[in-house]
Amino acid sequence: MLRMRFYNRKKPKDIFSELKFWINRSIAMLTITLFCFVFLLSAASNADAAGAYSNQVIYNPEFQTSDSTLLSYRKSIEQSDKDTFRITLEAVTGQDIKTIGGKSGSIVLVLDNSGSMGWGSSPTPADYARDALKEFANEFLKNGNSGNKLGLVTYSSGSGVPIYDAYDEIKYVQGYSMTENSDIFGQVVDGLQTPSGETDVQMGIKTARDILAADTSGNPQFILVFSDGATNRSARPTSAGELGGANINPCTFGDKIYDMTFKFDGFDYGAQGSAVYNDGVYTTNGNVNAHTVAAVSEALLAKDQGIDIYSVFYHNPALNDLEYGAGVFVMKNSASSGQYTEISPGNAGAFAEIFTEIEKQIQESIAPWFVEDPMADYIEFAGFADEQTSSEAFFDADTGILKWNLLAVNGTPEEAGRFRYKLSYNVFLKSDDEGFENGTDYPTNGKTTLTYQKITGEITESNTVDFEVPIVRGDSSNMNLIHVKALDMIAYQEGNSTSGDPFPRPYFAFFWDDNGQPGKALTSEELNALNYTIDGQPFEEGSHTFFIYPYPFRSQYVNEQTGIVHNDPRALDEAPGIYQIKLTTQDFETAHHYTVNAFDTQGKQYDFRLSQEGRLEVREQSETPTQYTPYTAGPLPENFESATPAVFVEAEAQLYNTAGILLNASQIANVTLMSDGVLPDEANGIASILSQRADMENKTYEMKYLQLVDNEDGNIVVESNKDVTIFYPYPQGMNHNDDFMVFHFYETNRAAGESPVYTSSGPLAITKLTGGIQFTTNGSMEGFGPFVVAYSKANNGVSAELPEAGGPGNAVFAAVGILMSIAGIGMVLLILKNKKVI
């Protein structure tokens, strides 16, 4: 009803007035919609800009290679906010590292057997500890002939002099100090004396140190020391000295500070020491007495001997606060970095779990695959990106060192039997700290070392390599930044170039900085106005080898499957696949990182951010020798002759490579038609499609993979903004009187990592010339690929009625035109009928 009243009120004079009314109304609604869209888009852009930050990454390392058949490694960085970054450690190995055998190890277990270990109802802490020791031995010595050796020392207080406060238990029972037999070790543990006496940690470590000094196996050596209280006995010190490079971690409990400012350099192991030491220079205090200093000093001597120490402290509920603090201080500072564990009161049942974990860590360190990664000045560790167990990775806040155990994680399998291991963590640049300088470059880490196993013949040897470390810069609001992006490219194997590089050179795009992100692209005039410097000196062609003149950058291609890095590139493996294109200012020969700047005509200085990655896709070629025919500008002559397929491009057409670069005259001169055979899978797939066509009966056919490329720039794909004409020579014995069909398999494009698709066009329009046939295809990359030329002698079998050149296109347009005319007439008749005009 409303609609009827509306029409009665308007009463348009004719149908054209009503159409005009609805057109105006539609335009108004569209205008309102566009206004709202622009408003919302502007609001979103402002919201994004409010959270933007300047790019502070100065150097992002690439993959490095060591023992190329085994290991590639990298430490990379990604900025997540102002002064906040994510560091990723990666290792790509030639095999599962768990399958690489390691060395054997020698361990002495040092057990507290003082009276407190027997306190309480059964099972006592001593019972739990002894069961845990036997489980440890069963696992560590389970192979019997592995070469692993185990010793056992117990300590308490004995008969008057310190040397009898610790016992070499296996020697006492068997006559030798270490065993490779878990049954013998279990018998020794079962025969241990009842806990009694005081706690002499120093003599336990001393005895273990002597046992390992006599071990001639050459195994890596370890001490695992266990205690449940403060040490209260020790040998008499004979000399004291500076701590030197010893790393002592003070402990604070309540209002008491536990620390030591010196160490003992020598002892009289046949005499008891005193809790108080004062030689006029070095003096102990009430919290950390001479017994405590002696125990830690003995551990320092063991570490100097090359022994790795693990310690476990059980917080016995009977300890007072002073004893607890002193016990923690001894055990934490006796252990090697990150190898101290504390068990809470009343949780003695955790002994087995803790000892099992330590045995696993030792086994894995014997066959070392681990990283030590110290934080640098003004860098704060901000947690792991993903949840990690302590056996996989942990950060020692006392030393500022992150440790990553690759053997504790499962690598991700990749092609060719390779495995990838990855760990990510976050760091924060402490730009508010005193002494921090804005605009200064800071490495994120100290010397980062990967220890790994390499195989030489039948001998497994350990080795170490150092990661290159990322560099970040203190944010500066007045810094003038230009972002440089390596552009994506697609190319084919076996390309040539004047420099001999098998793959294309990288191409760049330059963008002005917009709140830390790439903004507006530099125009050619702005780019040409820049003059570059390297380490403050003008950048000139030939002045720095392998830099991509006129730009002061170098390139690296990284195979995404293998992680192998190719510099510049000069020695690519030419394997089909995906390569990341990295830009850097590093001199690969000297490892020097150049400082690159630019100056415009007004003397304004600019810095560069090589923060974006390009992508090179390398597509496969067949084993058939590939032919390259130079392209021709202009129409194809009627009498043209060529033994190979050829391409003709309109004279006014513009040619671009797949990096989007408009080719200049010298580059255009190198454009060719690549004529390749088909791959076996392509041949099978294409034949399957053709076999379903009735018009292919009694037809012979040839298959060729055609692509427009720049053969002097690594076979990078070239595209035309206009259609191109292909000339295909007559097969042997055929001429213009015979029957031909041409099919284009336009989706079979050899894209790396994708399964081929076999979809054929209908027969293309062709023209028969004197020396061959011609047909037209789209000048874009999709206009190329596999073509099939099918043929038969005239009047031989079933032949298709081939359309003339241009025929199908005109017929389609004619049909569409007729249908549109019919639809238009119908619409007018319907409107006139509704308005009662007819």
N, C-alpha and C positions, 0 to 999 in steps of 0.2 A: 504493500500500500504506500509506503513512504516513497518507493521508487516511482510509482505512478504519479503521485502528487508532485514530485520533483520535476518530472518531465512535463506535466501539465503546466507548471508554473513557468518553466523556462521557455517552452515553445520555440525551439530553434527554427529559424527560417528554412534551413535546408540541412542536409546531411553533412556538408562540409563545415558548417558552424559548430555542429556537435562534435565532430572529430577534432576541431581546433580547441574546443573547450577541454576535452579529455587529454589532449597533448599538453596543454599548458598546465593542467593539474598534475600530470605525471612529472613534468619538469620540476615543478615546485617541490613535490615529495622527494625527488631524487636529490635536489639541492640540499634539503634539510638533512637527508641521510648522510650525504657526503660531509656536511659540516660537522655532524656528530662524530663521524669516523675520524676526521682530522683532529677534532678536539681530544678524543680519547687517545689517539696515537701520540699527540703532543704531550699529554699527561704521562703516558707510559715512558716516553723518551726522557722527560724531566726526572721521573722516578729513577730510571736507570742511571742518568747522569749524576744524581745525588749520591749514588753508591759507588761511583767510579773511583779508580785509583791509578796513579802513575805506574808504569811498568818499571820495576827496579832490577830486573834480571839483566846483568851485564854479560855473563857467560854461562851458557848451558852446554855442558860437555856432551860429546858424542860417544858412541860405542868405541871401545878399544879392544884390541885382539892380542891374545897371548897363546902360544901353542895353537895356532889357528884351527887345527882340527878338533880342539878340545874346548876352548874357552873364548867368549867375548863378554865384555863387562862394561857397565856404564853407571854413572851417578848423574841423574838428571834433576831438573828443578822446574817447578811450576808455581807461579804466584797466585795466591788465592785471595789476598786482600793487601792493604797497605802494610808493609813490614811483615807480612805473613806468607810463608812459602811451604810447599810440599816437596820433600826430597824423596827420590825413588832410586833404590839400589837394584840393579839387575845383573844377572849372570846367565848367559846362554851357553850350555855345555854340549859337547859332542856325544854324550851318553849320560844315562842316569848315574849320578855321582854315588848313589848307594851301592852300585855294582863295582865300584873301584876299590880294590882291597887296600887296607892301610897297614901301618906298622904295628908292632906289638908294644905293650907298655909294662912298666914295673911300678907297682904301688905298694906303699907301706901304710897300713891302717894303724892309727895311733889312738888307743882307747883309754879313756879315763876309767880307772878301776879303784878310785878312792872310795871311802866309806859312804859318802852321800849317794853313790850309785845304787847301793843296796837298801836305802831307806824305803819304808812304806811296805804295804802288803804286796803279795805276789799277784801278778808278775811285776817285778821291780823295774826301774829304768835299766838296770844291768841286764835283766832277762830280755827286754825288748831290744837292747843294743846288740846283744850276742846273736839273737835270731837274725837281726838285720845284717850283721857281718857275714853270717853263713849264706844268706840269700845273695849278698854282694859277691861272694866268692863263687857260688854256683853259676852265676851269670858271667862273671869276668873270666872264669877259668873253664867254661863249659866245653870248649873245643879240645882241651887237654894239650894239643900240639900247636896252639896258636902262637906260642912264644910269650904270652902274657905271664907275668910273675907277680906273686903276692906275698907280702910280709906282714907281720903283726907285732905291734909293740903295745904293752900296757904300762901305765904309770900310776904310781900312788906314792906313799912314803915307805921306805924300807928300813934297812939296818944302819942308820947313822950317817952315811955319806951319799951324796946325790947320785953317783953312778948306779947305785942299787935301787934308785927310785923308779927306774924304767927297765923293762924286761923284753929281750928279744925272744918272744914266746916260741916261735917255730924252731929257732936254733936250740932253745932249751929242751925241746921235745925230740927233734929230729936230727940235730947236729949241724944243720945249715939254716941260713937266715930266710930264704925265700922259696916258695913252692909253686909249681904249675898244676898241682893236683888239688881239686876242691875237696876231696874226701879227707886228705891229710889236714887241710886247713880247718875243716869242720871238727875233726878230732881234737885239734889244738884248742879251738874255741870251747868245746865241751869240757876240757880239762882246766880251764882258767880258775884261779883262786877266787875265793869269796871277796867282794870289794871291802877294802879297809884302808885306813891311813889318810894322808893329806894329798893335795893336788900339786903335782910337779910337771906342768905343761912343758917347761923348758927341756927337761931331760927326756921326755917322750919324743919331742922333735929332734933333739940331739941324737938319740939312738936311731931313729928312722933315717936321719941324715947319714950316719955311719954305715947303715945297711946299704943304702943306695950308692954310697961312694965305693963300696966293694963290689957292686954289680957291674959286670963286664959285658952285659948283653948288648949295650948300645941303645937300649929302649929309651923312649921318653919316660921321665921319672915324675912320680906324684906322691904326695903325702896327703892323707885324709885324717885330720885330727879332730877328736871329739872330746868335749868337756861339759860338765854340768855346773861348774862353779868357778870362783876366782882362784887363780894360782897362788899358793902360799908356801911354796918351797922352790929353791933354785940353787945353782952352783955359784961359787964365789967369783965375782968379776975381777979381772986383773987389769983391765984398761977400758977407758971410755973415750968417745969421740963424737964428732958432729954427725948429724943424720945424713948429710950429703944429699944424694938424690932419692933417699928413702921417702916414700909417700905415706905419711902418718895421718890418719883420720881421727880428729878429736871426737869425743862423745860427751853429751850433756844429759844428765838425768837429775831432775829436780833442780837444786841449787848447786850441784857439783859438776865440775868440768874435769874430764879425764883426758890427759894429753901427756906426751913426753917430748922433751926438747933435745935429747941426746940418745945414743945407743951404746951398748957395751960391745967392744971389739974383741975381747978375749975373756976366757974363764979358766979357773982351776976346777976341773970337773971332779976332783977328789975331795973337795971341801964344800961345806954348806955356806951359802951366802946369807946376808942379813936383809931384812925388809927395808932398812934405811941405808942409803948410799950418799956419801958426801966426801969428795976428794978435793974440795976447795974450789973446783971449777964446775963440776956437774953434780947436781943435787936432786934427789927424789923428793916428792911431796906426799902428803897423807893419802891422796886419792889413787895415785899411780906410784906404787912403791917399787923397790928394786927387784922383787920377784916378777912383777908385771913387765918391767923394762927388760929383764933377762929373757922372759919367754918370747917377747916380740923380737928382741935382738937375735935370738936363736933362729927364729923364722926368717929374718932378713938374711942370715948367713946361708940358710937353705935355698932361698930364692937366688942368692948370688951364685950358688952352685948349679943353677939351672933347673931347680926343682919347682914344680907347680903345686901350690898348696890349696886344698879345700878345707874348710872348717865348718863344724856344726856345733852350735851351742844350745844346750837344753837348759831352759830357765827353771831350775829346781825351785819348787815352791818354798823351800826352807831358807833360801838366800835372803839376806837383808838388802836394802837398797844399795849400800856401798859395795857389797860383794857382787851384786848383779851388775852394776856399772863397770866394775873392774873386769869381770868375766867377759862382758860384751866387748870391751876395749881390746882385750888380749886376742880374742878369737877373730874379731873383725880385722885387726891389723896384722894378724898372722896369715890370713888368707891372701891369695893372689886376687887381683882386681875382680870384683863381681862374684867371688866364689865363697861367700859367707852365707850361712843359713842359720836361722834361729827357730827353735821349737818352743811353743808357748807352754806355760806351766800346766801340768796335768795331762799333757798330750804326748806322752812318751811313746804311745802306739804309732806315732807318725815316723818313728825311726826308719822302718822298713821302706816306706814310700820315699823318704828323703835320700836314703842311701842308694835306692834303685835309680833315682833321678841323677845322682852324682855319678854313679857307674856309667849311665848312658852318656852323660856329658863327657866323661873321660874317654870312653870308647870312640865317640865322635871326634874328639880333639886329637886322638891318635891318628885317625885318617882325616886330616884337617880340611874342612871346607867352611871357613868362617871369616867374617869381616869385623875389623876393629875400626870404629868410625868416631873420632873425637869431635866435639863441637868446637868451633873457633870463637875468638873474642867477639863480644857483642851479639852472639848467637845463643838463643835459649831453646832447648829441646821442649817441644810442645805436645808430645804424645804420638803414639803410633796411629796411622790412618785406619788400621784394622786391628782387631783384638789379637794379641800374641801371647803365647805361653812363655814362661821364663826360659824354657829349654830352647825355644825358637829364637827369641830376641829379647834383650833387656837393656835398659839404660841405667848406668851407674851414676847417680847424681853426685856422688862424692868425687869421682874422677872426671865426670863430664864425657865419658866414653860409652858409645852404643856398641853392643856386640850382637852379631847376627850369625846364628849357626845354621848353615844351609842344609846340613845333614838331618836336621830335626824337622824339616818341611819336605813336602812332596813336590817335586818339580812338575811343571805343566808340559806334557809331551807335545812336540811339534814335528814338522816334517823332517825327513832324513835322519830320524833317530835322535834329534836334538831335544834338550829339555831347558825350560826357562824357569828361573827362580827370581822372585821379586819381593821387595820389602819397601813400604812407603811410610814415611813419618813426617811430622810437621815441625817447623822451626819458626822462631820469631826473632826479627832483627830488633835489638834493644836500642832504638834510636834515641831514647830518653836518658840513657846512661851517661854519666859524667865522662867526658873525653871523646864522645862520639862526634864525628864530623860529618855534617850533611854534605852530600855530593861526593863522598869518598867511597871507593870500592872496597868491599869486605868479602873475603872467602867465607863460605858457610861452614867449612869444616877444616880441621887439621889434616895431617897425613892419614888417608884412609887406605887401609891395606886389606887385600883379600889373600888369604892363605889357602892353597888348593893342592890337590894331588895330580901329578902328571904321570903318564906311563911311558917308561923308557925300556923297551924290550920286555923282560919279565920283572924288571925292578920298578917298584913304585916309589917315586920321589916326591917330596913336597917342594913347593915353590911359592913365592909371594909376588904380587903385583900391586901397584898403587893406582887408585882411581884418580882421574882428573876431578877437581873440585869446582862446583859452581861458584860464581861470583855475583854478589848483589851490591846495589849502590844505595846509599842514604837518599831518601826522597828529597827532591828540590823542586819547589813550585815554579821557579823561573828557568828551568832547563828547557831548551828547545829540542824537541824530539822529532825524528823522522822514523817511521816504521817501514821496514823492508820485508817484503813477502816473496818467497820463491813461488813461482806460478806452477800450476799443475800441467803435466804434459802426458801425451800418449805417443809411443814410438814402437817400432818393430826391431827385431834382432838384426844383427849384421850390418848396422849402419856404418857409413864411413864419414870422415871429416878431414879437413885439411891438416888438422893437428894429430890425426890418428886416433881420436877418442871414439870408442864404439857407441856411446850414447850421446844424446844432445846436450849442449851447454845449458845451464840453467838460465831462466829469464826471470826478471824481477818486476815488482810493482812497488811504488813508493807512496806513502800516505803521511799527511800531516798528523801530528798527535792531537787527539781529542779526549782530554781527561784520562790519559793513560792508555787509550785504545786507538787503533787506526781510524782516522777520520777521512777527510777529503783527500782524494788522490792528487799528487803533484802533477801539474801540467808539464808538457814537454819543455816549455819555456822556463818554468821554475826549476826543473831538473837540470837543464843545460846551464843554468846560471850558477850551479854549485861547483866549487873547487874543493877537491878532497885532500886531506892530509893523513899521513900514517906516522904515528909517533912525532907529530909536529912538523914533519917534512912533507913537501908537496908530493902528491902521488902522480907519477908519470909512467907511461907505458914502458914496460921492460925494467922498471926500477925494482919491482918485487916479483919474483918468479911465480907464475901460475895464478896471480890475481886476475880476476875477470875484467880486464880493461874494457870500458873506462871506469869500472866500479871497483872499489878497494875491498872486495870480499872474496872469500874462497868458498868452495862448495864441497859437500860430502854427500854421497849417495849411500843410504843404509838399507840393506835388504831386510824387509820386514819379516821374512821367514827365518833367515839364518842369523840376523843381527850383524853380519859382516859389513864393515865400513870401507868404502872406497873413496879415497881423497881425490878431489878436483873435477871429475874423475879421470884417472889415467889407466887403471887396470881393472875395470869392471869384469865380472864373470859372465856378463851378457846373458844371464839366465832370465827367462821370462818371469814376470812377477811384479810385485809392487815395491818401489823404493821410496823412502822418505828423502826429500831434498833438504839438506841442512845448509845454512849459511853461517860462516864464521869469519873471524879476523885472525885466526891462528896461523902461524907459520908451521906447517906440519913437519918440516925438516928439523927445526930448532925448538919446537913446542912453545915458541914465544907468542904471546898474545899482543897484537898491535892495538894501540889506541887510535881509533879512526874517527875523524871529524870532518865537517864540511863547512865552508864559508860562502855566503852569498856575496853579491856585488857590493852590498853595504857593509861587509865585514862581520855580519852576524854569524855566530857560531852555532852549529847543530851537532847533536849526538844521534847515534843510530841505535835502533832496537831490532835485532835480528830474531824476533820472538815468534815468528810464524813459520810453519813448515809447508813445503810444497810436496807434491806427489807425482812420481814418475811411474807410469804403467808401461811395462815392456811386454809387447805381444809376440807370440811365437811365429817362427817361419818354418816351412816344411824343409825337408832334406833336398828338395829339388833346387838346383841352382836358380837363384832369383835374378830376373832381368829388370833393368832400369832403363826406361825410354824417356828422354827429356820431353817436357811438355811443350806444346806449341800454342802461341797466342793467335786467335783468329779462327776462321771457319776451316772445316776439313775439305781439302780439294777432292774433286771427283776422281782424279787419277792418282791419288796418294798410294804409295807402296811402302810396306814395312813388314819385316819378318816377325815382329813382336807386336803385341798390343800397344797402342799409343793413345794419348789424350790430347784434346784440343779444348782450350779455355777461351771464352770470349775476351776480346782485347781489352774491354773496359772493366773486366772483372777484377775484384780485389782478392788477394790471397792472404790467408792467415794461417799460422801454425796453431797447434792445439794449446799453446800457452796464451793464445789470444793476441799474439804479436802480428801486426800488419807487416808483411814482408817488403823489404826494399828491393831495389833493382838487382843488387848483387845476390841477394837471397833467392829471388825469383828465378834467377838463372840456374839455380841448383835443383829446382823442383822437377821431379820425375814421376812417372807412373811405375810403381812397383808391381811387377807381375810375378806372382809366386804360385807354386803348386798348392794343392790342398792337403791338409793333414789327414792321416788315416781315418780318424773319427769323423771328420767332415765328409770325406768321401763316402763312408758308409751311411751317414745320416742323409746326405743329399741323394744318394742312389735309392734309398728307401722311399723318399718322397716322389722321385721321378717314376719309380716303378708303378705307382698308383695312377699314373696318367695314361689314358688310352691313346693320346696323340703322340706318345713316345715309342709306340710299337715300331720296330724296325729302324729306330733312330740310333745313330752313333752320337756320342757327345764328348765334349772336352770340358774340364773344370779348371778355372783359373781364379786365384785370389788376387784382386786388384785393389790398390790403394794409392792415393796421391801422397807423396812424401818428399821431404827435403833430404836427399841422399847424402849431402855434404854436411848435414847437421844431425847425424845419428839416426836417420830414418824417422825423424819426428813427423807426425801426420800433418798434412797441409789441407786446408779447406778453401773452397771458392764460394763467394757470395752469389754466384750465378751457376746455372746448370752447366755441365761439361759434356763433351761428346767423346765417346770411346770408339776407336777404330780397332777392329779385331780381324786379323788376316784370315783368309779362307784356309781351312785345313787342307792338307795335302790331297790332291786329286779332286777338289771341289771348286766350283766356280759360281758365278752369279745366276746361272740357270737352275741351280739346285735349291732344295728346300732347307730353310734354317729357322730355328727358334732360339730365343735367348731368355733365360730365366735369371732373376737376381734373388739370391738368398740373403735378404737385407738384414736379418737379425743374427746371422752367423758371423759374429765380429771378433772372435778370439779374445774377448775381454778376460784379463787375468783373474783367476779365481772364480770364474763363473762357468756354469755348464752351457755348452752350445745349444742354441735354439735353431731348429730347421724349419723356417717358414719361407715359402717361395712366393714371389710375385707371379702374376700371369705372364704369358709371353709378352716381352717388351716389343714396342714398335721399332722396326729396323728398316734401314735403307741399304740396298745392295749396291756396292761400288765396284769399280774395276778389280781392285785387289783385295777386297774384303767387305765386311758389313760394318755399319755404323749404328750406334744407338745412343740415346741421351740418358744421363742419370743426374741425380742431385749432386751439387758440388760439395755438400757437407760430408763429414766422415761416414754418416749413415748411408750415403749414396753409393758406397763401395762395399767391398767384401767379396764373397764367392759369386762368380757368374758362371752359368752353364750355357755353352753353345752347342745345341743339338742340330744334327743335320742328316740328310739322306739325299740320295740321287733323285732327280726329278722323276715323278710318277712311280716311285718305288714304295709300295706299301701305303700305309695311312699317313697322310701329311696334313698339317694344320693349315687353314687358310690364314696366312699371316697378314696382320693389318699393315697399312702403309704408315710411314713416319708421320706422327701427329694425328693419326686417325682416331685412336681411342680417346685422346684428350678432347677432340672436337665433339665426338659422339656423346661423351659424358656431359659436356657443357650444354649441348642441344637438348638432351633429355631433361636435365635439371631445369632449363629454361621453360620447356613445355609444361612441366609439372608446376612450376611457380606461376605460370600464366593461368593454368586451370584453377589453382588454389585462389588466386586473386579474384578471378571472375566469380567464383563461388561465394567468396566473402562479401563482395559488393551486392550480389543478388540477395544474400541472406539479410543484409542490413536494410535494403530497399523494401524487402518483404515485410520486415518488422515495423517499418515506418509507413506501411501501406502505400508506398509509392507505386508498387505493382500488385 
